[in-house]
């Protein structure tokens, strides 16, 4: 009996040590306009134009850590819907061992083709979140909507629903970043530059997989900041 109690005590000690050796570097996503935090439904002036953004959502998924070319960690069920209406932004915790060695973070902008070909899912991938094309049987990777005074449409609205996961209109992107173990990371998107310099000069509406959707996907740039 004493040996059993001793064994249980030892196992509890090792479990506590293991818990202490777990760390959770965090990843956040933010958005800005003219070097300040972006707020939805707020008018922004850009010369002769006034732009108001009403909706901003996109997917990031398949978070992985590498040491050189070796995969050392993958996040299970790794699908995250980033919503611009959430001012603080979601915090993605990487629950990894304190002793893990890695030097690169990799994730996907969008939803991978294998998941999409398997049909609709739950959680952040639930179609009720407004990021699924029922007619197209695929996820919208990036959604940006609003109004601008120079839009030629009668309602002055712009709508960019960027998606597509098969050739030749694959808008999925695999992104890789050098990172240091334990660092907290923030990725940000300059929405002003994206809209005024990349998207609006060429179109006001992109609503299906297309050449324009592929070009739009590659114009979305993430800036990395260590926290």
Secondary structure, 3 states (H helix, E strand, C coil): CHHHHHHHHHHHHHHHHHHHCEEEEEEEEEEEECCEECCCCCEEEECCEEEEEEEEEEEEEEEEEEECCEEEEECCCCEEEEECCCCCCCEEEEEEECCCCCCEEEEEECCCHHHHHCCCCCHHHCHHHCCEECCCCEEEEEEEEEEECCCCCCCCEEEEEEECCCCCCCCCEEEEEECCCCCCEEEEEEHHHHHHHHHCCCCCEECCCCHHHHHHHHCCCCEEEEC
